[in-house]
Amino acid sequence: MTGCQGELVEKEFDVYIEDMEGNVILDEKVKSQSNGFFDLWLPRDKTYQIKIKYDGKVSESEISTFENDGTCITTMQLT
């Protein structure tokens, strides 16, 4: 069995998510798991702006939850 391993294991991130209407969906600290990733459950069929902060670095992206969208996002990098 194979899997992904993130670099920042069991660390706290500031996560902010807004939908396209400007409604705040999430604004809290999220801790990564032993594999370096964290789970987010978002309503289907929407597009979101997400901002993740850690140790003075930030990653921002647009993500969506439509039927053919990926469920594992590994492209966001802190800079």
Secondary structure, DSSP 4 states (H G I P E B T S, - for coil): ------SSTT-EEEEEEEETTS-EEEEEEEE--TTS-------SS-EEEEEEEETTEEEEEEEE--TTS-S--------
